[in-house]
Amino acid sequence: MFTTVGRWCARRPKRVLAAWLLLAAAALTALATFGRVTSEAVSIPGSDSQAAKDITDRAFPAPASGKQPVLLHTPDGADPLTAPAATAAVRSAAAAIASVPHVVAVTTPYDPAGAGAVSADGHTAYLSIELDVSGRDVTPATTDAVLAAAAPATAAGIEVTPGGYLAAAVDKGSTGRSEAIGLGTALVILALTLGSLVAAALPLLAGVVGLAIALPVLGLAGHLMDVPEAGETIAAMIGLGVGIDYTLFGLTRFRELRAAGVGVEDAAVRTTAGSGKSVAFAGSAVVAALAGLALGGLPLLYALALAPAIAVLTALGVNLTLLPATLVLLGARLTPRPAAPASAGRPRGWGRIAALVAARPWPLLLAGLALLGTLAAPAAGLHLGQLDAGSKAAGSMSRTAYDRMAAAFGPGANGTLQVVDVLPAPAAGGAADPRAAAVTAALRTAEGVAAVSPPALAADGRTVRWQVTPTTAPSDPATAALVRRLRADVLPAATAGSGQVAHVGGAPAAQADLNARIAQRMPLVVGFVLTVAGLLLLLAFRAPVVAVKAAVMNLVSVAAAYGVLTAVFQHGHGARLIGLDGAVPIPGYVPLLMFAVLFGLSMDYEVFLLSAVREGYLRERNNRRAVVAGLTATGRIISSAALIMVAVFLSYLLSDDPVVKMFGIGLATAVALDATVVRGLLVPSTMVLLGDGNWWLPRFLDRLLPHIDIEGDGHREHPAAAPEAAAASEAPPTAPPAAADAR
C-alpha cells in the first residue's frame, strides 16, 4: 500500500502539491468566514457539581454567560465610589453599557440586587453584566465596547476593569511569536544537520502546511464542542514538532538512497515504502495513545485528545503524500554532496558513544537510571490542583480584576460555590421555610465559609439556592477541602431525615470533581496506553522482550518529566525564569494528557532506533554489532529531530498561559531525556546485556503475529552507510571477541 501511494504521488507531484495548497486555502477561508471558537467550560457527567449545575439551569434560568463582573476602583486618597459624583458617573456608565450589543442587563452596586457589591472601604465595587451569548462566543470587540461605554466612569477617575469572560476574551494571546521562534530554530538545526538550506526548508514547509490545515479545523470544531484554548496551542506544539520530525526522517532516507545512486522517483517511492511506513506506525501509536483518554469519561479530555490527534493525522497525510511529491520536484537539489571516504581509525560521534555503551553497559545503565531517578523524585509529591485567574500573567485584564476582587471582598469572592437543595414538597413559608433555614444556618457556621447569601427559592417552590463564599481562593486546596466537607458532613447533617437532596456546584467544586475523576480513571488510561504501545511494538518487531522493555523505559522518562514539572510549577523552583510569579497548581488533565502524548512521541525514536538494530541483527545475527551499528546510524538523526522538537516546545514558554508553559517544559524535558539518556544509554545498554534474548519469540506468537517488515522498503540492497556508521563498522569491537560472540 505504501509503495502504491508513494508511486502515485511521485508521478503526479504538481497535482498533489496543488491539492494540499487548495486544502489549506479552503481551511483558512472557512475559519475566516465562521471564526475560531474556544471554550473553557467544564462538564463532568455524573458528578455532584454537574447535578448542581443542571438543577440550577432548570430552576433558575439565566443568560448563557451568567453574570460577568466589571470592576470599579478608585485609588486611596480619592473619593470613594459611594460619593455622589462617583455614584452618578457609575450609573451613567451602567446605562451606556446596557445599550452595548449582546448586553441584556446591568446591575449596579447601588441597586438592591447588587447589595454587597461595594467594598468596606468604598474604593472598589463591581457591575454585574448579563450577556445573550455563551462564554465561548464573547469576543474582544464586546469587551472593547463595554470599556468604551464606561467612559463616564473613566472620566471621573474611576479605573474600569472587566473580569470573567470579558477579560478572558481580551487576554487570549497569539502563539505566532512562539511558532516563528520554533521554526527559526528548527531551520538552523536542520541546515547544520543536512548541510543544505533547500533540504532544511522542506521539513519546515511540511510542518507549516500541516498547521495551516489542522488549526483551522480545530477552530471550526469549537462551534460543535467545547475546545479549550490550551487544546489548540498543544495541537500546534505537537503538530509542528512531529510534522518537522516525520519529514526529517523521510528526507534522510531519500538522501541516503540518492547517495547510493537510486533515481529520484524510485528514491521517493522507496522513502514512502520504508520511512513512510515507520512514520505511519509511529503516528498511529500517538493517535492510539491519545484515544486512551476517552476512557477518562470527560468531554474536556475528548477535546484535549482530539486536538493533537488531528494535528498528528494531518502530519501523517503530509508525510505520505506531499513529501514524495516534493521530493520528486526538488530531487536534484536535495541530493547530498559525495561524502569523504570514511576513516578506518577510531569511530567518532555517535559511533564512539555506541562503542562505549557496548563495552560498559552496566555502569552506563546504572548511571542513566540514577539520573532519571533523581529527576523523577519530586513526582512522588505531585498533587492535582486547579488554576484560577490569579495564575494569569501580571498586568493581564483577568489578573487585575482577580487581584482587585480578592483585595476588596476576600479571596473566595473569585470562586463562589453554588449550593442547591431540592425539597421533597413545596416550601410552605417561601425562602423562610424551616428546612431551608436549617441549611442556611449550617452553611454559615461551617468552617472555611466567609459568607452565605440569603436562600433564593425557584418558581417551582421546591428548589432553593445559596451562594457560598469561601475564605480561601479557588485554587487553594482548602477550598477543595471545603467542598468535600460540605458534601460529606455539613449538608447531610442539615438535611438528615427530611428527604432533601442537596448538591454543591460552582467552578471550584467542578474543578475538584474533575481532578477526582481524573485520579480515579488514570490507572485505566495508563494501563490502556501501556497495553497499546506494547502490542504495537510487538507487531512491529516480533519481540516480546523488546516491547516490554520499551514500555518500561517510556515510563521512566515520563516519570522524570513529571518530576521536573512538579519541581518547577508545584514547588516554584525556577518559575520566575519562565515568566511566573511563583508556584502554581498543576491541573489534573496536564499529567494525564502529557502521559498519552509522550508515550506516543517516544514511539518515533523507539521505532527509528529499533528498526536499524533489528535490520542489522537480521543481516548478521550478532546482537552486539547490531546494537552498535543501529545506534551509530540513527544517533545523529534522532538527536537532531529531538533537538528540533525541544526547541519548538520551549518556544511556547513565551505564552502567558501557565498550562501552555507546563506542556512546554514537560514535553521538552521528556523528549530531551528520551532521545539522549533513554535511546542513547538505557535502550542500547539493556539490549547489549540481554543479547539474543531481545529477539526471543515463542512459537505460538510466531504463528499468530503478521510479518509487517516495518524497517524494510521492499528492496534487499542497503544504501551506503553514513560516514560514522562506516567508520564504526570498520573499527574493531571494543569488547572482547568472546563476549561479543556470546551475545
VOPA-308978 format. One record per residue (C-alpha): x, y, z; residue in three letters. Coordinates in steps of 0.1 Angstrom, whole numbers, padded with zeros to 4 digits, always signed. Layout:
N
XYZAla;...
# end
This chain:
743
+0000+0000+0000Met;+0027+0025+0009Phe;+0046+0017-0023Thr;+0014+0023-0043Thr;+0007+0056-0026Val;+0043+0068-0029Gly;+0044+0060-0066Arg;+0011+0076-0074Trp;+0022+0108-0057Cys;+0057+0107-0071Ala;+0043+0106-0107Arg;+0018+0134-0101Arg;+0038+0158-0080Pro;+0023+0191-0092Lys;-0013+0178-0087Arg;-0005+0166-0052Val;+0011+0199-0042Leu;-0018+0219-0057Ala;-0043+0197-0038Ala;-0026+0204-0005Trp;-0023+0241-0011Leu;-0060+0242-0021Leu;-0070+0223+0010Leu;-0050+0247+0032Ala;-0066+0277+0015Ala;-0101+0262+0019Ala;-0095+0256+0056Ala;-0082+0291+0062Leu;-0110+0306+0043Thr;-0136+0287+0063Ala;-0120+0298+0095Leu;-0120+0335+0084Ala;-0157+0331+0074Thr;-0171+0314+0105Phe;-0144+0324+0131Gly;-0125+0304+0157Arg;-0143+0295+0189Val;-0127+0282+0221Thr;-0144+0275+0255Ser;-0131+0268+0290Glu;-0164+0252+0301Ala;-0160+0220+0320Val;-0187+0193+0324Ser;-0183+0162+0345Ile;-0212+0138+0337Pro;-0224+0120+0369Gly;-0206+0144+0393Ser;-0222+0163+0422Asp;-0212+0197+0406Ser;-0228+0187+0373Gln;-0260+0178+0391Ala;-0260+0212+0409Ala;-0255+0230+0376Lys;-0282+0210+0358Asp;-0307+0217+0386Ile;-0298+0254+0387Thr;-0301+0258+0350Asp;-0336+0243+0351Arg;-0349+0261+0382Ala;-0331+0294+0378Phe;-0329+0302+0341Pro;-0302+0327+0334Ala;-0282+0341+0304Pro;-0258+0316+0288Ala;-0228+0335+0300Ser;-0241+0341+0336Gly;-0232+0374+0353Lys;-0198+0389+0343Gln;-0182+0414+0367Pro;-0168+0448+0357Val;-0145+0460+0385Leu;-0146+0497+0395Leu;-0118+0511+0416His;-0106+0544+0429Thr;-0071+0548+0445Pro;-0065+0557+0481Asp;-0069+0594+0487Gly;-0096+0597+0461Ala;-0134+0599+0468Asp;-0150+0566+0475Pro;-0174+0551+0450Leu;-0202+0559+0474Thr;-0196+0597+0469Ala;-0224+0614+0449Pro;-0202+0623+0419Ala;-0188+0588+0417Ala;-0223+0573+0421Thr;-0236+0594+0392Ala;-0207+0585+0370Ala;-0211+0548+0376Val;-0249+0549+0370Arg;-0242+0568+0337Ser;-0217+0543+0327Ala;-0240+0514+0335Ala;-0268+0529+0314Ala;-0244+0532+0285Ala;-0231+0497+0289Ile;-0267+0484+0289Ala;-0270+0496+0252Ser;-0239+0477+0241Val;-0248+0448+0217Pro;-0252+0414+0235His;-0256+0431+0269Val;-0291+0423+0282Val;-0289+0436+0318Ala;-0266+0456+0340Val;-0268+0456+0378Thr;-0250+0484+0397Thr;-0236+0482+0432Pro;-0263+0507+0443Tyr;-0293+0486+0432Asp;-0310+0463+0457Pro;-0300+0433+0436Ala;-0264+0445+0438Gly;-0262+0446+0475Ala;-0227+0438+0488Gly;-0210+0449+0456Ala;-0192+0477+0473Val;-0161+0470+0494Ser;-0159+0480+0531Ala;-0136+0510+0523Asp;-0158+0521+0494Gly;-0129+0522+0469His;-0138+0490+0450Thr;-0171+0478+0436Ala;-0184+0460+0406Tyr;-0211+0459+0380Leu;-0228+0426+0371Ser;-0233+0423+0333Ile;-0256+0397+0317Glu;-0250+0388+0280Leu;-0271+0370+0255Asp;-0242+0349+0242Val;-0224+0320+0258Ser;-0189+0325+0273Gly;-0172+0309+0243Arg;-0189+0335+0220Asp;-0177+0366+0239Val;-0153+0384+0216Thr;-0127+0411+0223Pro;-0150+0435+0204Ala;-0177+0431+0231Thr;-0151+0438+0258Thr;-0138+0469+0239Asp;-0174+0481+0235Ala;-0181+0477+0273Val;-0149+0497+0281Leu;-0158+0524+0256Ala;-0193+0527+0271Ala;-0178+0530+0306Ala;-0163+0564+0296Ala;-0183+0584+0321Pro;-0168+0564+0349Ala;-0133+0566+0335Thr;-0136+0604+0330Ala;-0145+0606+0368Ala;-0112+0590+0377Gly;-0126+0555+0382Ile;-0105+0526+0369Glu;-0127+0501+0350Val;-0115+0465+0346Thr;-0138+0438+0331Pro;-0134+0403+0345Gly;-0147+0369+0338Gly;-0154+0360+0301Tyr;-0150+0397+0291Leu;-0114+0397+0304Ala;-0106+0362+0290Ala;-0117+0373+0255Ala;-0090+0401+0256Val;-0063+0380+0273Asp;-0063+0353+0247Lys;-0028+0356+0233Gly;-0014+0346+0199Ser;+0012+0319+0197Thr;+0026+0333+0164Gly;+0058+0345+0181Arg;+0064+0311+0196Ser;+0058+0294+0163Glu;+0081+0318+0145Ala;+0109+0312+0170Ile;+0104+0275+0168Gly;+0105+0275+0130Leu;+0136+0297+0130Gly;+0155+0275+0155Thr;+0144+0244+0135Ala;+0158+0259+0103Leu;+0192+0265+0119Val;+0194+0230+0133Ile;+0182+0214+0100Leu;+0207+0235+0080Ala;+0236+0223+0102Leu;+0224+0187+0102Thr;+0216+0184+0064Leu;+0242+0209+0051Gly;+0217+0224+0026Ser;+0192+0253+0030Leu;+0169+0238+0004Val;+0168+0204+0023Ala;+0164+0223+0056Ala;+0134+0242+0043Ala;+0115+0211+0033Leu;+0106+0199+0068Pro;+0095+0234+0077Leu;+0072+0235+0047Leu;+0056+0203+0057Ala;+0051+0215+0093Gly;+0036+0248+0082Val;+0012+0231+0057Val;+0001+0207+0084Gly;-0006+0235+0108Leu;-0024+0256+0081Ala;-0050+0228+0079Ile;-0051+0213+0114Ala;-0055+0246+0133Leu;-0084+0259+0112Pro;-0102+0225+0116Val;-0098+0228+0154Leu;-0111+0264+0153Gly;-0142+0253+0134Leu;-0147+0223+0157Ala;-0151+0247+0185Gly;-0186+0256+0171His;-0196+0220+0177Leu;-0179+0212+0210Met;-0161+0228+0239Asp;-0124+0231+0227Val;-0102+0249+0253Pro;-0077+0274+0241Glu;-0049+0253+0255Ala;-0060+0225+0232Gly;-0053+0245+0201Glu;-0019+0255+0215Thr;-0010+0219+0223Ile;-0021+0208+0189Ala;+0002+0235+0174Ala;+0031+0223+0195Met;+0027+0186+0187Ile;+0017+0192+0150Gly;+0047+0214+0143Leu;+0071+0191+0161Gly;+0060+0158+0146Val;+0055+0174+0112Gly;+0091+0185+0110Ile;+0104+0153+0126Asp;+0085+0129+0103Tyr;+0097+0148+0072Thr;+0132+0148+0085Leu;+0132+0110+0088Phe;+0118+0107+0053Gly;+0142+0132+0039Leu;+0172+0115+0055Thr;+0162+0082+0039Arg;+0157+0098+0005Phe;+0192+0114+0006Arg;+0207+0080+0016Glu;+0191+0064-0014Leu;+0202+0092-0037Arg;+0238+0089-0024Ala;+0236+0052-0032Ala;+0227+0060-0069Gly;+0190+0054-0068Val;+0169+0075-0092Gly;+0148+0104-0079Val;+0114+0088-0085Glu;+0124+0054-0072Asp;+0141+0070-0041Ala;+0109+0089-0034Ala;+0088+0058-0037Val;+0111+0037-0015Arg;+0112+0065+0010Thr;+0074+0063+0014Thr;+0075+0025+0014Ala;+0102+0024+0041Gly;+0104+0056+0062Ser;+0068+0064+0054Gly;+0057+0030+0069Lys;+0077+0036+0101Ser;+0063+0071+0104Val;+0027+0059+0098Ala;+0033+0033+0125Phe;+0047+0059+0150Ala;+0019+0084+0142Gly;-0007+0057+0147Ser;+0008+0050+0181Ala;+0004+0087+0191Val;-0032+0087+0180Val;-0039+0054+0197Ala;-0023+0067+0229Ala;-0045+0098+0227Leu;-0076+0077+0221Ala;-0070+0062+0255Gly;-0080+0095+0271Leu;-0116+0086+0261Ala;-0116+0062+0290Leu;-0114+0092+0313Gly;-0151+0098+0306Gly;-0147+0136+0304Leu;-0157+0159+0275Pro;-0126+0180+0283Leu;-0103+0150+0278Leu;-0121+0142+0245Tyr;-0113+0177+0232Ala;-0077+0177+0245Leu;-0071+0144+0229Ala;-0088+0153+0196Leu;-0068+0185+0191Ala;-0033+0169+0189Pro;-0047+0138+0172Ala;-0059+0160+0143Ile;-0025+0176+0141Ala;-0007+0143+0140Val;-0030+0128+0114Leu;-0025+0158+0092Thr;+0012+0155+0096Ala;+0009+0118+0086Leu;-0011+0128+0055Gly;+0016+0153+0045Val;+0044+0128+0050Asn;+0028+0101+0030Leu;+0016+0122+0000Thr;+0030+0157-0001Leu;+0066+0146+0008Leu;+0071+0121-0021Pro;+0057+0147-0045Ala;+0080+0174-0032Thr;+0110+0150-0032Leu;+0104+0145-0069Val;+0100+0182-0076Leu;+0132+0191-0057Leu;+0151+0159-0063Gly;+0184+0171-0077Ala;+0186+0199-0052Arg;+0181+0175-0023Leu;+0208+0151-0033Thr;+0237+0153-0008Pro;+0273+0160-0019Arg;+0295+0130-0021Pro;+0308+0122+0013Ala;+0345+0120+0021Ala;+0359+0084+0024Pro;+0354+0070+0059Ala;+0384+0069+0081Ser;+0395+0035+0092Ala;+0406+0049+0126Gly;+0386+0052+0158Arg;+0349+0059+0155Pro;+0336+0094+0161Arg;+0304+0110+0174Gly;+0276+0085+0180Trp;+0299+0057+0168Gly;+0321+0063+0197Arg;+0291+0065+0221Ile;+0277+0033+0207Ala;+0311+0015+0212Ala;+0313+0028+0247Leu;+0278+0016+0256Val;+0286-0018+0242Ala;+0318-0020+0262Ala;+0304-0008+0295Arg;+0267-0015+0296Pro;+0263-0019+0333Trp;+0279+0013+0345Pro;+0261+0034+0319Leu;+0228+0017+0326Leu;+0231+0024+0363Leu;+0242+0060+0357Ala;+0213+0066+0334Gly;+0188+0052+0358Leu;+0203+0072+0387Ala;+0199+0104+0367Leu;+0163+0097+0357Leu;+0155+0086+0392Gly;+0169+0118+0407Thr;+0148+0139+0382Leu;+0117+0118+0389Ala;+0119+0120+0427Ala;+0098+0152+0431Pro;+0070+0135+0413Ala;+0063+0115+0444Ala;+0048+0146+0459Gly;+0028+0156+0428Leu;-0008+0165+0437His;-0035+0177+0413Leu;-0048+0212+0418Gly;-0067+0238+0399Gln;-0058+0271+0382Leu;-0077+0304+0385Asp;-0072+0339+0372Ala;-0047+0345+0399Gly;-0023+0324+0379Ser;-0026+0346+0349Lys;+0003+0370+0339Ala;+0006+0401+0360Ala;-0009+0430+0342Gly;-0034+0410+0322Ser;-0070+0421+0325Met;-0080+0388+0341Ser;-0053+0390+0367Arg;-0060+0427+0375Thr;-0097+0420+0380Ala;-0089+0390+0401Tyr;-0065+0408+0424Asp;-0088+0437+0430Arg;-0118+0414+0437Met;-0097+0394+0462Ala;-0083+0425+0479Ala;-0117+0441+0483Ala;-0140+0412+0490Phe;-0117+0383+0501Gly;-0100+0356+0480Pro;-0131+0334+0480Gly;-0151+0361+0460Ala;-0133+0350+0429Asn;-0148+0315+0431Gly;-0181+0312+0449Thr;-0199+0279+0455Leu;-0235+0273+0445Gln;-0254+0251+0469Val;-0288+0238+0456Val;-0313+0219+0477Asp;-0344+0202+0463Val;-0372+0199+0489Leu;-0395+0169+0488Pro;-0425+0192+0489Ala;-0430+0229+0481Pro;-0418+0253+0507Ala;-0448+0265+0529Ala;-0432+0297+0540Gly;-0412+0305+0509Gly;-0375+0310+0513Ala;-0381+0312+0551Ala;-0392+0275+0552Asp;-0376+0258+0582Pro;-0359+0232+0560Arg;-0341+0260+0541Ala;-0334+0279+0573Ala;-0316+0248+0587Ala;-0293+0246+0557Val;-0286+0283+0558Thr;-0276+0281+0595Ala;-0254+0250+0588Ala;-0236+0268+0559Leu;-0230+0300+0579Arg;-0213+0281+0607Thr;-0193+0258+0586Ala;-0155+0261+0588Glu;-0140+0278+0558Gly;-0171+0298+0548Val;-0168+0336+0547Ala;-0203+0345+0537Ala;-0236+0329+0527Val;-0263+0346+0506Ser;-0300+0345+0517Pro;-0317+0315+0503Pro;-0334+0320+0468Ala;-0365+0300+0461Leu;-0372+0289+0425Ala;-0406+0293+0408Ala;-0413+0256+0414Asp;-0414+0262+0451Gly;-0390+0233+0458Arg;-0356+0243+0446Thr;-0335+0265+0469Val;-0301+0281+0461Arg;-0274+0297+0482Trp;-0242+0314+0471Gln;-0214+0304+0494Val;-0182+0324+0495Thr;-0152+0305+0509Pro;-0125+0321+0530Thr;-0099+0308+0505Thr;-0091+0313+0468Ala;-0105+0289+0442Pro;-0071+0273+0436Ser;-0063+0269+0473Asp;-0065+0232+0484Pro;-0085+0244+0514Ala;-0114+0253+0490Thr;-0115+0218+0476Ala;-0114+0205+0512Ala;-0144+0228+0520Leu;-0163+0213+0491Val;-0157+0178+0504Arg;-0167+0188+0539Arg;-0200+0204+0528Leu;-0209+0172+0509Arg;-0198+0147+0534Ala;-0207+0164+0567Asp;-0224+0198+0567Val;-0252+0192+0542Leu;-0261+0156+0552Pro;-0263+0167+0589Ala;-0286+0197+0580Ala;-0309+0176+0558Thr;-0310+0143+0577Ala;-0344+0127+0577Gly;-0360+0154+0556Ser;-0358+0138+0522Gly;-0340+0168+0508Gln;-0313+0164+0481Val;-0285+0190+0483Ala;-0257+0194+0458His;-0226+0216+0458Val;-0216+0233+0425Gly;-0197+0263+0412Gly;-0163+0265+0395Ala;-0142+0253+0424Pro;-0165+0223+0430Ala;-0164+0214+0393Ala;-0126+0216+0393Gln;-0124+0194+0424Ala;-0147+0169+0408Asp;-0126+0170+0376Leu;-0094+0162+0395Asn;-0111+0134+0414Ala;-0125+0118+0382Arg;-0091+0120+0366Ile;-0073+0105+0396Ala;-0099+0077+0395Gln;-0096+0070+0358Arg;-0058+0075+0355Met;-0049+0038+0362Pro;-0073+0027+0335Leu;-0059+0052+0309Val;-0023+0044+0318Val;-0030+0007+0315Gly;-0046+0011+0281Phe;-0018+0032+0268Val;+0009+0008+0280Leu;-0010-0022+0265Thr;-0015-0005+0231Val;+0022+0007+0230Ala;+0034-0028+0239Gly;+0012-0045+0213Leu;+0022-0021+0185Leu;+0059-0027+0192Leu;+0052-0064+0194Leu;+0036-0063+0160Leu;+0064-0042+0146Ala;+0094-0061+0158Phe;+0080-0095+0168Arg;+0100-0095+0200Ala;+0081-0095+0234Pro;+0112-0086+0254Val;+0118-0055+0232Val;+0081-0044+0236Ala;+0080-0048+0274Val;+0114-0031+0278Lys;+0103-0002+0256Ala;+0072+0003+0277Ala;+0092+0003+0309Val;+0118+0028+0295Met;+0090+0051+0285Asn;+0076+0050+0320Leu;+0109+0060+0334Val;+0113+0090+0310Ser;+0077+0101+0317Val;+0083+0099+0355Ala;+0114+0121+0351Ala;+0093+0147+0331Ala;+0067+0146+0359Tyr;+0095+0153+0385Gly;+0107+0183+0366Val;+0071+0195+0362Leu;+0065+0192+0399Thr;+0097+0209+0409Ala;+0092+0239+0386Val;+0054+0245+0389Phe;+0043+0230+0422Gln;+0074+0239+0442His;+0082+0270+0422Gly;+0119+0263+0415His;+0129+0285+0386Gly;+0093+0296+0380Ala;+0102+0332+0377Arg;+0127+0324+0349Leu;+0098+0313+0327Ile;+0075+0342+0335Gly;+0056+0331+0365Leu;+0053+0349+0399Asp;+0059+0316+0418Gly;+0044+0282+0423Ala;+0011+0274+0406Val;-0012+0244+0409Pro;-0010+0216+0383Ile;-0044+0208+0368Pro;-0053+0171+0368Gly;-0056+0168+0330Tyr;-0020+0181+0324Val;-0001+0150+0336Pro;-0027+0127+0321Leu;-0025+0143+0286Leu;+0013+0145+0289Met;+0014+0108+0295Phe;-0005+0099+0264Ala;+0014+0124+0242Val;+0048+0114+0255Leu;+0042+0077+0251Phe;+0031+0083+0215Gly;+0060+0106+0207Leu;+0086+0083+0222Ser;+0075+0056+0197Met;+0090+0078+0169Asp;+0126+0074+0183Tyr;+0120+0038+0195Glu;+0108+0027+0161Val;+0136+0045+0143Phe;+0163+0030+0165Leu;+0149-0005+0168Leu;+0143-0007+0131Ser;+0180-0001+0124Ala;+0191-0025+0152Val;+0167-0053+0140Arg;+0178-0048+0104Glu;+0214-0053+0114Gly;+0206-0083+0136Tyr;+0187-0100+0108Leu;+0216-0094+0085Arg;+0245-0106+0107Glu;+0228-0124+0136Arg;+0252-0106+0160Asn;+0233-0087+0187Asn;+0261-0066+0199Arg;+0272-0054+0165Arg;+0236-0048+0155Ala;+0231-0025+0186Val;+0263-0006+0179Val;+0255-0002+0142Ala;+0219+0008+0149Gly;+0228+0035+0174Leu;+0256+0047+0152Thr;+0234+0050+0122Ala;+0204+0067+0139Thr;+0220+0086+0168Gly;+0227+0118+0148Arg;+0192+0120+0132Ile;+0174+0111+0164Ile;+0193+0138+0184Ser;+0187+0164+0156Ser;+0150+0155+0155Ala;+0147+0157+0193Ala;+0166+0190+0194Leu;+0141+0204+0169Ile;+0112+0192+0190Met;+0127+0205+0222Val;+0132+0239+0205Ala;+0096+0240+0194Val;+0083+0231+0228Phe;+0104+0255+0247Leu;+0094+0284+0224Ser;+0059+0281+0238Tyr;+0073+0293+0272Leu;+0066+0328+0258Leu;+0029+0321+0262Ser;+0013+0338+0293Asp;-0009+0307+0299Asp;+0006+0286+0327Pro;-0009+0254+0312Val;+0010+0260+0279Val;+0042+0266+0299Lys;+0036+0233+0317Met;+0033+0214+0284Phe;+0063+0232+0270Gly;+0085+0223+0300Ile;+0072+0188+0304Gly;+0073+0178+0268Leu;+0107+0193+0261Ala;+0122+0176+0292Thr;+0107+0142+0283Ala;+0118+0144+0246Val;+0153+0155+0255Ala;+0157+0127+0281Leu;+0141+0102+0257Asp;+0165+0110+0228Ala;+0197+0111+0249Thr;+0196+0091+0282Val;+0169+0066+0272Val;+0177+0060+0235Arg;+0214+0067+0238Gly;+0222+0048+0270Leu;+0194+0028+0286Leu;+0179+0011+0255Val;+0213+0001+0239Pro;+0229-0010+0272Ser;+0199-0032+0281Thr;+0199-0047+0246Met;+0236-0055+0249Val;+0231-0071+0283Leu;+0201-0092+0271Leu;+0219-0104+0240Gly;+0199-0127+0217Asp;+0172-0127+0243Gly;+0160-0094+0228Asn;+0147-0113+0198Trp;+0132-0143+0216Trp;+0097-0152+0202Leu;+0075-0180+0214Pro;+0064-0204+0186Arg;+0027-0197+0192Phe;+0033-0159+0188Leu;+0054-0166+0157Asp;+0023-0182+0142Arg;-0001-0155+0153Leu;+0019-0123+0145Leu;+0019-0109+0110Pro;+0052-0100+0092His;+0050-0063+0089Ile;+0086-0057+0079Asp;+0085-0021+0094Ile;+0122-0014+0087Glu;+0121-0025+0050Gly;+0111-0008+0018Asp;+0108-0039-0003Gly;+0144-0040-0016His;+0172-0062-0004Arg;+0201-0039-0010Glu;+0211-0013+0016His;+0221+0022+0009Pro;+0256+0033+0017Ala;+0261+0038+0054Ala;+0268+0072+0068Ala;+0305+0081+0074Pro;+0302+0075+0111Glu;+0284+0042+0106Ala;+0310+0030+0081Ala;+0338+0040+0105Ala;+0322+0021+0133Ala;+0317-0010+0113Ser;+0353-0010+0102Glu;+0366-0003+0137Ala;+0374-0033+0158Pro;+0349-0040+0186Pro;+0359-0026+0219Thr;+0346-0056+0238Ala;+0365-0089+0238Pro;+0356-0111+0209Pro;+0344-0139+0231Ala;+0320-0116+0249Ala;+0307-0103+0216Ala;+0302-0138+0202Asp;+0284-0148+0234Ala;+0258-0122+0227Arg;
# end
